[in-house]
Amino acid sequence: MTQFPEVIIILLDVSKNMLCLSNQLETKFDSSKSLLLHFLSRYKLNTLSIISFDSICHILQDFTEDYDSLITKLNQLNLQPNDSNREMKLACEYVENYVIEKFGPDQACQIIMLTDGRSPQKQESQSIQFHNPSWKLHIICLADTVTKSEHSQTTSQILEEYKKLLNRRIPLSITKNHQKGVYTLEKGGAFCYLPYPHFKDSILSMMDIILEKYFLPCKGLLLCGQLRFPIKVYPVLPDVEYIHDIVRTLSIVAFKPREKLLGEPSIFRLWMFVDEEYDDQDKQVRNNYEYFSALWKCLRKENHVAIVWMKGDNYAAIEPPPSTDNQEDPKENDLFMYFTIYKSENGKNLLSEPSTSVTPPPPKSYVAGHNIDLPTPEHIESLLNKMSRYLTNLPNDAVKLKNVVEQMQKIIEIFSYKPLREHVVDKLHDVRIQSVEIENRQILAECLVTLGEETVSENDDDQLEIMDYEEFESREDEYDDDVDDNKQPSPAPINPLSLDNLLN
């Protein structure tokens, strides 16, 4: 298993020709730095390395996720060329060996090459090919002046050589109607040939096109009951135009054991993360990481996958990565799930069982082996309301109360719903303090023990009975439970709570 969805390599041409003017104020090297700084200002997702090349390669920056220090280092970088040659194919071979040595042959990678636009070297007659077909190579050529004639023979020859080097479809001429250059955006990467002068706005716009096509993740919302997770999915799939559209809203519709997955995946595999930059103006999304983490841990613990419905009757499976020592309790930035889209004709098979048995399927549950419903706000409110009713009818409903508390304890334990635990424990403590019946206090003490709480011993009964009621009132004010001041102290009903209330 790879450590990153993809890694990024910047190949920076440092041959002598990069000292030629890019515009009236900057050299080609200066413009290249501006392009890189603009890229780093918008993309801070994966580990990145910068390698300079002419006829040989040098690692200017080993792989790092510290983008701030990378930007500082890049700002301070100056060009001191001593070689007129530069070999692009050799540089790509160097990068391939470098990445495989670091991460293995299965690691996805994107390479951005910034060069001077001259012809490839004569020995670079064979096309650049990577062992991993998912790799992408983007070449931005800051070329020299192109005459405004109908057809520039020199430029056509250069473009022809790039076409052979990349084995891609590339326009072979720059005419007076296309003076700003040519570019192509294909599955294997982008190719941009930009003739002099290279105005900053135009070259940064070109970098934006490449960013949005190949680098910036697809963003959307993952719905699970009443929970809403802002998520981002990448690597980007430039050849799958519908991907941005279908991930805007994803709905979990079922859970099933990993070994029972059926259907043929059409895309395998993408990575799903919480979108920490999500701007929720309506305040409808809260505690994104906490609940995404709870879902992650549940699926990992039970070896289950979540089946997701998407626009156009597309289906996908979400699953945590295989267990490793450093992922049992992942950090926020390291938390992700695999996201596999299935072909539409096979997608509904994800909901099917391989067995032909006519036995009706068991109720949907987050956790196999536990009779726990999907912990939506409605389900939690139902349990709290039951607890409220049983508290007012003790000791007759003692067994029912204990059963409800056990159900809530399972939810708390499996999903780490600490706010729910605190709310239930406080309520039971308050009712226990008010109760004058020793039997009722013993019942409530057993419920608190179920929740892992150390209760007040029965030796303190006298102290509880003579407790000043004003102290009880001040404690009640700490919560949102409405109590009628005209009534004697009695177990107060628990108002219906939404999940958002519990998270406050």
RAURFEN-V715300 format. One record per helix or strand of 2 or more residues. SS is the DSSP state (2 for helix, 1 for strand). FROM is the first residue (numbers start at 1). LEN is the number of residues. If there is no record, write none. Layout:
ss->SS from->FROM len->LEN
ss->SS from->FROM len->LEN
//
This chain:
ss->1 from->7 len->7
ss->2 from->16 len->4
ss->2 from->28 len->15
ss->1 from->48 len->6
ss->1 from->57 len->8
ss->2 from->67 len->9
ss->2 from->88 len->16
ss->1 from->109 len->7
ss->1 from->136 len->7
ss->2 from->153 len->14
ss->1 from->182 len->5
ss->1 from->189 len->6
ss->2 from->200 len->16
ss->1 from->218 len->7
ss->1 from->227 len->8
ss->2 from->243 len->4
ss->1 from->249 len->9
ss->2 from->258 len->3
ss->1 from->265 len->10
ss->2 from->288 len->15
ss->1 from->304 len->7
ss->1 from->314 len->7
ss->2 from->325 len->3
ss->2 from->332 len->3
ss->1 from->337 len->6
ss->2 from->344 len->8
ss->2 from->377 len->15
ss->2 from->398 len->18
ss->2 from->418 len->17
ss->2 from->438 len->13
ss->2 from->458 len->8
ss->2 from->469 len->8
ss->2 from->499 len->5
//
